[in-house]
Amino acid sequence: MKQGLSSIAAIALLVASAHAQPPASLGGVWTYNKAVSEAPAEIGFNVAWLPSQSAGGQESAPATGGRGRRGGGGGGGSRAGGGAFSAPRESYEDSQRIQILTGEARKPPARLMIVDTPAAVTFTNDLGQSRVIHPDGRQDSVEYQGVLFPVTAKRDGDRLVADFHVAKDRDIRHSYSRSAAQLVVEVQFIDHGTAGDKARFVYEAGVATETAPTPATAAGTPNRPATFPAQPEREAFDERPGAELRGLKTLGILVEDLSQQAVACGLNHDAMEAALAKKLTDGGFTVRRNSDDDTYVYVNVMTNSVANGVCVSRYDVYLYTHATAKVSYRDQAVLVQVSLMHRGGMASSAPSAHATGVTRGLEGYVDLLVTQVRDANK
C-alpha cells in the first residue's frame, strides 16, 4: 500500500512539474518567411451595410454592390424613396488605429526583434518601431507609431494572445507562438464578436542572408559534387530595444518654414523653435539651433483654414540621424538618412488659440522623445 501511495505521489509531482514549466520564450530576432505564410492582400474589416426596406416591405439591395474594404474612416448617407444605408462611424483616432494595424497585416514586418519577460513583451520591427505588451489580462494602453491602442493581452499556454481594440466592437487579435526555430504570428479581424479575415505569418530564427551560388559552382561536374559558398558570419549588433538611442546627448533642431496661412493662424516659427529647443535643453541635451547635421529633430507644420475661419494644422516631429548602409543596388556602402522616431498629430481651433494648441502638441511629442532616450540610457 505504501509503495502505491509513493507511486501516486511521484506521478503527482511529475504532473505539477509539467504544469509549472514556463511558456516557451518568444524572444529573439526573427525574419519573415513569405513562402510559407498566408497573407491575403485584401485583409481588413468589411463595410457593414445596413439593408433598407422598399415600399413593399422587401429588403432592397445595398447602395453599392459587392464586398467593400476599408482601412479607416467612416460615414453614412441616405437615398431617395425612404431607404437608407449606413456604415460604422469612426473617430480620427479609431481610423488611425485601423489603418496602422491593417497595413501591418497586409505587409508584415520583414524582421521582428522580441524581448520576452514574464511581466512584459517588447516587439521591435525592422523600422525600429517598438511596442510593449503586458500579458496580465488587464486592459492596457500601448503607444505605437504615435497612436495609443487599448490592448488586452494574456498567455494561453505557450501562446501570447493580444487583442488590440481599434474601434467600438472592433478588435484585431494577434496570437504569437513558437515552434522549434519558427515564430508563428496569427492576425484575426473581429467585428462585433464575429471572426473575420485571418492571416498567418511565419518567421524564421535569425537574420536572413542571401548568397546565390554561381551556376558553375552549383552544378558541379560529373566527378565532383556541387559545392556552395559558406554563409557569411552574422555581424554583431546591439539587439536591445532602444539601443539606437543609447549615448545620444547632442541634438540639432530644424523647424520647417511656415506657410502664410500658418502665420495668419498665429503660428510663429522662431517662437516654436525656441519652445522646443528649451524642452530638449531641459531634458539634458546639448542643442544646436537650425541644424540638420548628424542627429537632429525635424519639425514640420502644415496649416489650412476651413469654414468659419477655423484653423487646422497637421504637425509632425521626426528624429533623424545619418548612417552608412549597404543598399541592394550598390556594391559599396553609402551615407543614408535614418528615421529613428516619428510622432504626428492634428489641431483645430480659432486663430487666437491655434498657436498654443499646436505648440503644446509639439512639446508633448518632444517630451516623449526625451523620455524614450532617457529610458534607453538607463
Secondary structure, DSSP 8 states (H G I E B T S, - for coil): -HHHHHHHHHHHHHHHHHHHS------EEEEE-GGG-B--TT-SEE------B-TTS-B---SS-S--EESS---EEE-GGG-EEE-----HHHHHHHHHHHHHHHS--SEEEEEE-SS-EEEEETTS-EEEE--SSSEEEEEETTEEEEEEEEEETTEEEEEEEEETTEEEEEEEEEETTEEEEEEEEEETTEEEEEEEEEEEES--------HHHHH-BTTB---------------STTGGGTT--EEEEEE----HHHHHTT--HHHHHHHHHHHHHHTT-EEEET--SSSEEEEEEEEEE-GGG-EEEEEEEEEEEEEEE--TT-SS-EEEEEEEEEEEEEEEE-HHHHHHHHHHHHHHHHHHHHHHHHHHT-
